[in-house]
């Protein structure tokens, strides 16, 4: 029988955030695949975990992934850990999970700390619906496209950013999304943890003079649904009702359904649409 891949969450700062199950799993596994073995050895030593380690990271995720799958198919159990937090979230672990499923290898998660959830709960913003974007892409064109998408997002948005790029990213977010409520969370679970509840523009001003330290999580309020409806309505009102109707009729809608949709788009009654068409 194949072994199991265990996705073991590790602390994002405070070593006490390691779960009993994660410690036991790492001790009992045949091998630990770590993003950075030099970093992970500190955690293993702290909990007196003697399990052998191998590196698994962005630059060897395909070749090493194949080797790990081979070991798993031989019946070995492998525990995957990242530098901090939950494997598979904004790291190459997702690739190994896909490879395991394709090979018929069982995968299970040993949950624990995750910076995105920790920051979201500290932000003071809505937690019922949220969109996790991780790091914005470095490619200019793709970055611009993502920012345009985020500007329309009605859910709370959670992003990761390195301290040396924080100001640039805050400025781009403010430019794309407007001056929304936001929280910049740093040094999560550590002694100097901060959750700076502010706005995007005020955060730009603050961090231009106060150099940020530590990995950052930016949490931004979503666009209000009312604002989205008002913008959509304003776009439709630029068209005449006849032109508005024609868009739906040309798309294959019946006249009755088109009239109903036009009325909904414009926030008016069907009778008003009918009268205008007459």
C-alpha positions as CSV (number, residue, x, y, z in Angstrom):
1,X,0.0,0.0,0.0
2,X,1.1,3.6,-0.7
3,X,2.2,5.8,2.2
4,X,0.5,9.1,3.0
5,X,1.5,12.7,2.4
6,X,0.9,14.7,5.5
7,X,0.6,18.5,5.1
8,X,1.8,19.7,8.5
9,X,1.2,23.3,9.5
10,X,4.1,24.9,11.4
11,X,4.2,28.1,13.5
12,X,4.3,31.5,11.6
13,X,6.3,33.0,14.5
14,X,5.5,31.7,17.9
15,X,6.9,28.2,18.4
16,X,4.1,27.4,20.9
17,X,1.6,27.4,18.0
18,X,2.7,23.9,17.0
19,X,-0.1,21.3,17.6
20,X,0.4,18.0,19.4
21,X,-0.7,16.2,16.3
22,X,1.8,18.0,14.1
23,X,4.7,17.1,16.5
24,X,3.6,13.5,16.6
25,X,3.2,13.3,12.8
26,X,6.6,14.7,12.2
27,X,8.2,12.3,14.7
28,X,6.4,9.3,13.1
29,X,6.9,10.1,9.4
30,X,9.6,8.4,7.5
31,X,10.8,11.6,5.9
32,X,10.1,15.3,6.2
33,X,10.1,17.4,3.0
34,X,10.9,21.0,4.1
35,X,11.0,24.2,2.1
36,X,14.3,25.3,3.7
37,X,16.0,22.6,5.8
38,X,18.3,25.2,7.5
39,X,15.2,27.1,8.8
40,X,13.2,24.0,9.7
41,X,16.0,22.3,11.7
42,X,15.5,24.9,14.4
43,X,11.8,23.8,14.8
44,X,12.7,20.2,14.7
45,X,15.5,20.6,17.3
46,X,13.1,22.6,19.6
47,X,10.7,19.6,19.6
48,X,13.4,17.0,19.6
49,X,12.2,15.6,16.2
50,X,14.9,13.3,14.7
51,X,13.2,12.4,11.4
52,X,15.4,12.7,8.3
53,X,14.8,15.8,6.2
54,X,15.0,16.6,2.5
55,X,14.5,19.9,0.7
56,X,11.4,20.6,-1.4
57,X,11.0,24.1,-2.8
58,X,9.9,26.2,-5.8
59,X,13.1,25.4,-7.8
60,X,13.1,21.6,-7.4
61,X,9.3,21.0,-7.0
62,X,9.0,18.9,-10.2
63,X,12.0,16.6,-10.0
64,X,12.0,16.3,-6.2
65,X,8.2,15.9,-6.3
66,X,8.6,12.8,-8.6
67,X,11.1,11.3,-6.1
68,X,8.8,11.9,-3.2
69,X,5.9,10.3,-5.0
70,X,8.1,7.3,-5.7
71,X,8.9,7.0,-2.0
72,X,5.2,7.3,-1.1
73,X,4.2,4.6,-3.6
74,X,6.8,2.3,-1.9
75,X,4.8,2.8,1.3
76,X,6.8,5.6,3.0
77,X,5.0,8.3,4.9
78,X,6.1,11.9,4.0
79,X,5.4,15.0,6.0
80,X,5.5,18.3,4.1
81,X,6.3,21.5,5.9
82,X,6.9,25.0,4.7
83,X,9.0,27.8,6.3
84,X,6.0,29.0,8.2
85,X,2.3,28.3,8.2
86,X,0.3,25.8,6.2
87,X,1.8,23.9,3.2
88,X,0.1,24.4,-0.1
89,X,-1.0,28.0,0.6
90,X,1.1,30.3,-1.7
91,X,4.0,27.7,-1.9
92,X,5.0,24.8,-4.1
93,X,3.2,22.3,-1.8
94,X,0.1,22.5,-4.1
95,X,2.1,21.0,-6.9
96,X,3.1,17.9,-4.8
97,X,-0.5,17.4,-3.7
98,X,-1.6,17.3,-7.4
99,X,1.1,14.8,-8.2
100,X,0.1,12.6,-5.3
101,X,-3.6,12.6,-6.4
102,X,-2.6,11.7,-9.9
103,X,-0.5,8.8,-8.6
104,X,-3.2,7.6,-6.3
105,X,-1.3,8.5,-3.1
106,X,-3.5,9.5,-0.1
107,X,-3.1,13.1,1.2
108,X,-4.2,14.5,4.5
109,X,-3.8,17.9,6.2
110,X,-2.6,18.5,9.8
111,X,-4.0,22.0,10.3
112,X,-2.6,24.8,12.3
113,X,-1.3,28.4,11.8
114,X,-2.0,30.3,8.6
115,X,-0.9,34.0,8.3
116,X,-3.9,34.9,6.0
117,X,-6.5,33.7,8.5
118,X,-4.6,35.2,11.5
119,X,-4.5,38.6,9.8
120,X,-8.1,38.4,8.7
121,X,-9.4,37.8,12.2
122,X,-7.2,40.7,13.5
123,X,-8.2,43.2,10.8
124,X,-11.5,44.3,12.2
125,X,-12.9,44.0,8.7
126,X,-15.7,41.6,7.5
127,X,-14.6,37.9,7.8
128,X,-17.7,36.3,6.4
129,X,-16.6,36.5,2.8
130,X,-13.0,37.0,1.7
131,X,-10.7,36.6,-1.3
132,X,-7.1,35.5,-0.7
133,X,-4.7,36.8,-3.4
134,X,-1.3,35.9,-1.8
135,X,1.5,37.9,-3.4
136,X,0.7,40.1,-6.4
137,X,2.4,38.9,-9.6
138,X,5.7,40.7,-10.5
139,X,4.9,40.8,-14.2
140,X,3.6,44.3,-14.9
141,X,0.7,43.3,-17.3
142,X,-0.5,40.5,-15.1
143,X,-0.2,42.7,-12.0
144,X,-2.3,45.4,-13.6
145,X,-5.0,42.9,-14.6
146,X,-5.2,41.5,-11.0
147,X,-5.4,45.0,-9.5
148,X,-8.3,45.8,-11.9
149,X,-10.0,42.6,-10.7
150,X,-9.5,43.4,-7.0
151,X,-10.9,46.9,-7.5
152,X,-14.3,45.3,-8.3
153,X,-14.1,42.7,-5.5
154,X,-16.9,42.9,-3.0
155,X,-15.3,40.4,-0.5
156,X,-12.6,41.4,2.0
157,X,-9.2,41.0,0.2
158,X,-6.1,39.4,1.9
159,X,-2.6,39.8,0.3
160,X,0.9,39.0,1.4
161,X,3.8,41.4,0.9
162,X,7.5,41.6,1.7
163,X,8.5,44.7,3.8
164,X,10.7,46.3,1.1
165,X,7.8,46.3,-1.4
166,X,5.0,47.2,1.1
167,X,4.8,51.0,0.2
168,X,4.7,50.3,-3.5
169,X,2.0,47.8,-3.2
170,X,-0.1,50.0,-0.9
171,X,0.1,52.8,-3.4
172,X,-1.0,50.6,-6.2
173,X,-3.9,49.2,-4.2
174,X,-5.0,52.8,-3.3
175,X,-4.8,53.9,-6.9
176,X,-6.8,50.8,-8.1
177,X,-9.3,50.4,-5.3
178,X,-9.6,54.0,-3.8
179,X,-9.1,54.9,-0.2
180,X,-10.6,51.8,1.4
181,X,-10.4,50.7,5.0
182,X,-7.5,48.4,5.5
183,X,-5.3,46.7,8.1
184,X,-1.5,46.1,7.8
185,X,-0.5,43.1,10.0
186,X,3.1,42.4,10.7
187,X,5.2,40.1,12.9
188,X,2.1,37.9,13.5
189,X,2.2,35.8,16.7
190,X,5.6,37.3,17.6
191,X,6.5,39.7,20.4
192,X,6.2,42.8,18.2
193,X,3.0,41.8,16.5
194,X,1.0,44.8,15.1
195,X,-2.4,45.0,13.4
196,X,-2.5,48.6,12.1
197,X,-6.2,49.4,11.3
198,X,-6.1,52.3,8.9
199,X,-7.0,53.2,5.3
200,X,-4.9,52.5,2.2
201,X,-3.8,56.2,1.7
202,X,-3.0,56.7,5.4
203,X,-1.0,53.4,5.4
204,X,1.0,54.8,2.4
205,X,1.8,58.0,4.3
206,X,2.7,56.1,7.5
207,X,5.1,53.5,6.0
208,X,6.9,56.1,3.8
209,X,8.4,57.4,7.0
210,X,8.2,54.3,9.3
211,X,10.2,51.5,7.7
212,X,8.2,48.2,8.0
213,X,9.9,45.1,9.3
214,X,8.9,41.5,9.0
215,X,6.6,39.8,6.5
216,X,3.3,41.7,6.0
217,X,-0.3,40.8,5.4
218,X,-2.5,43.5,3.9
219,X,-6.3,43.2,4.5
220,X,-8.6,45.5,2.5
221,X,-12.3,45.9,2.7
222,X,-14.3,44.9,-0.3
223,X,-16.2,47.2,-2.5
224,X,-19.8,47.8,-1.3
225,X,-22.4,46.1,-3.3
226,X,-24.4,49.3,-3.5
227,X,-21.4,51.0,-5.2
228,X,-21.2,48.1,-7.7
229,X,-24.9,48.4,-8.5
230,X,-24.7,52.2,-8.9
231,X,-21.7,51.9,-11.2
232,X,-23.4,49.3,-13.3
233,X,-26.6,51.3,-13.4
234,X,-24.7,54.4,-14.5
235,X,-23.1,52.5,-17.4
236,X,-26.5,51.2,-18.6
237,X,-28.0,54.7,-18.4
238,X,-25.5,55.9,-20.9
239,X,-27.4,53.8,-23.4
240,X,-30.9,54.5,-24.6
241,X,-33.4,51.9,-23.6
242,X,-33.7,50.9,-27.2
243,X,-30.0,50.2,-27.5
244,X,-30.0,48.5,-24.1
245,X,-32.8,46.2,-25.3
246,X,-31.0,45.5,-28.6
247,X,-28.0,44.1,-26.7
248,X,-30.1,41.4,-25.1
249,X,-32.2,40.7,-28.2
250,X,-29.1,40.2,-30.3
251,X,-27.8,37.8,-27.7
252,X,-30.9,35.6,-28.3
253,X,-33.2,36.7,-25.5
254,X,-36.9,36.9,-26.0
255,X,-38.4,40.3,-26.0
256,X,-40.2,39.6,-22.6
257,X,-37.0,38.4,-20.9
258,X,-35.0,41.3,-22.4
259,X,-37.4,43.8,-21.1
260,X,-37.3,42.2,-17.6
261,X,-33.4,42.3,-17.6
262,X,-33.3,45.9,-18.9
263,X,-35.7,47.0,-16.1
264,X,-33.5,45.1,-13.5
265,X,-30.2,46.7,-14.9
266,X,-31.6,50.2,-14.7
267,X,-33.5,49.8,-11.5
268,X,-36.9,50.7,-13.1
269,X,-40.2,49.0,-13.6
270,X,-41.0,46.9,-16.7
271,X,-43.9,49.2,-17.5
272,X,-41.4,52.1,-17.8
273,X,-39.3,50.1,-20.3
274,X,-42.5,49.2,-22.2
275,X,-43.6,52.9,-22.4
276,X,-40.1,54.0,-23.5
277,X,-40.2,51.5,-26.3
278,X,-43.6,52.6,-27.5
